[in-house]
Amino acid sequence: MNRRPLVNHTGSVLIFGATSAIATDVARRFASGGATLFLVGRSEEKLSALRDDLLVRGAARVETAVADLTEIESHERVVEAAKQALGTLDQVLVAYGVLGDQRASETSVETTLRDWQVNATSTIALLTLLANELERQRFGTLAVISSVAGDRGRQSNYVYGAAKAALSAFLSGLRARLSKAGVHVVTIKPGMVDTPMTAQMKKGPLFASPARVGQDIHQAMLRGRDVVYSPWYWRGVMLVIRLIPEPVFKRLPL
Ligand SMILES: NC(=O)c1ccc[n+]([C@@H]2O[C@H](COP(=O)([O-])OP(=O)(O)OC[C@H]3O[C@@H](n4cnc5c(N)ncnc54)[C@H](OP(=O)(O)O)[C@@H]3O)[C@@H](O)[C@H]2O)c1
């Protein structure tokens, strides 16, 4: 396990999907350390409430930008605004996503592709832009929330899982490329988290709080870790799930 010491708290932090429950927790942790933040989200109202909250918690400065990130043509404008506001991109977190409706996707190509556009295509487009910025800068951390769902496609959510699998594979290659420029790429793989995304799901003992996952992400970003399962026990759970032979796996109600 990588045990690099925590780096300075008080740099700049750029968050895409900042109003997500998990990202909000991470933003609060950086704010308490006195960081300057640039928040990107879809809702002006939610961003403004989050900005006020972060300033009270100790953020040095908080700027915001509204964007629907599936509109890929908006990415350049937002990244440029963030660079202008922050100067350098020290810590970047990409947190937006949708769980989608697996059953609806099974009968609708449009639904499948719409969710794929959020979780895979637009995220990969954004990461291509961010990667080049950080590579030019020659330092920084780029953390992205993928999911344990990407480790093996399950019949109950393989559309979401496939998009996260694409994202995880993309990040794996990107990490190797950017390491040569001194840039850390952190892949975050949460298990089930109690957030608005999972509001419709029945909660069991494997559900974690956004605070638990937010703490793991914050530490992983400061330490420049590679791949982080959150909470940690999901690494073991997914190892077992990956090892189940296909003839058995296809019969399991997973
Ligand atoms: N909850 C879980 O069990 C779980 C498990 C593994 C991974 N994850 C991942 O964790 C990340 C954060 O999710 P969460 O659990 O914190 O759920 P959440 O609170 O529902 O957050 C999802 C966020 O994505 C934003 N978003 C969705 N579509 C967008 C778009 N087109 N453009 C810009 N923003 C968009 C939403 O914006 P609005 O605020 O405007 O709606 C919201 O802030 C996601 O990538 C998710 O896939 C979650």
The ligand as an ORCA input file, in Angstrom:
! r2SCAN-3c Opt
* xyz 0 1
  N     -23.757      6.354     -4.409
  C     -23.142      5.221     -4.719
  O     -23.514      4.116     -4.264
  C     -21.934      5.243     -5.623
  C     -21.153      4.070     -5.714
  C     -20.049      4.065     -6.559
  C     -19.724      5.189     -7.280
  N     -20.519      6.316     -7.177
  C     -20.138      7.460     -7.997
  O     -19.916      8.562     -7.145
  C     -20.105      9.769     -7.888
  C     -20.938     10.742     -7.067
  O     -22.235     10.204     -6.873
  P     -23.074     10.379     -5.528
  O     -23.257      9.018     -4.968
  O     -22.482     11.434     -4.694
  O     -24.499     10.765     -6.094
  P     -25.269     12.170     -6.244
  O     -25.295     12.888     -4.946
  O     -26.550     11.806     -6.905
  O     -24.346     12.979     -7.240
  C     -24.355     12.855     -8.636
  C     -23.894     14.181     -9.169
  O     -23.705     14.106    -10.581
  C     -24.185     15.325    -11.115
  N     -24.527     15.172    -12.516
  C     -25.304     14.213    -13.080
  N     -25.395     14.422    -14.397
  C     -24.660     15.537    -14.669
  C     -24.393     16.280    -15.832
  N     -24.886     15.915    -17.014
  N     -23.606     17.382    -15.745
  C     -23.121     17.773    -14.565
  N     -23.339     17.116    -13.415
  C     -24.115     16.015    -13.471
  C     -25.418     15.648    -10.262
  O     -25.745     17.017    -10.407
  P     -27.034     17.654     -9.692
  O     -26.593     17.938     -8.270
  O     -27.309     18.869    -10.474
  O     -28.107     16.612     -9.762
  C     -24.886     15.300     -8.887
  O     -24.188     16.372     -8.324
  C     -20.727      9.350     -9.230
  O     -19.720      9.312    -10.216
  C     -21.210      7.944     -8.952
  O     -21.278      7.167    -10.126
  C     -21.601      6.370     -6.365
*
